[in-house]
């Protein structure tokens, strides 16, 4: 991640989900998988830029 704000937001969302799972608001099995789901959903945030994995563009470097 190039800036600090998206990484702080992602980390706080993961911590919030862990606390909700610990409090019993969401089931523990779901709380264990939600951080990976967050990473999959917000992949454009942490893979953005010209160094990201561009599968649709064929460029040789």
N, C-alpha and C positions, 0 to 999 in steps of 0.2 A: 504494500500500500504506500502510495506516495505521500499522502498527507496523514496527519495525526487524527483528525476528527473521524473519518470512517472507521479506523481501527478501534478507536475508543468506543464508538457506537456499537460496533459488532461485539466487542468484549463485554460491554455492559448488557447487551441483549442476551448474550450467553449466560452471564452471571444471573440475570433476572430469571431466565428459564430454570436455572439450577435451583434458585431460591424458591420458585413456585413449585418445583417438583419436590423439594425438601419439605415445604409446608403442607403438601398433600393436595394442593389445588389442582394440579395436573398429575396424572399417574406417573409413577417412576419409570415405567418402560418407555413411555412417550418422551419424558424429560431426558432420557439417555440418548434418544435419536434426534431431538430437535436441534442441538448445535450443528450436527452434520447437515441437517436440512437448511439451516441458516447459511452455512457456507456454500451450499449448492445454489440457493436462491440469490445470494448476493455475490456471486462469482464475478460479475462485471465490475464490481467495486474494487475487488482486490486483484483482479487480473487485467485491469485496464491499462492501456498504453501500447506502445509498439513492441514491447517485450512479452506480451501475452500470447497465449497459444491460439493462433488463428488457423483453425482447421479448414476454413473455406477458402482462404487465400493461399495460392501456391507460390511461395517465394523462396528462393534458395539463398541462404546466407552463408 
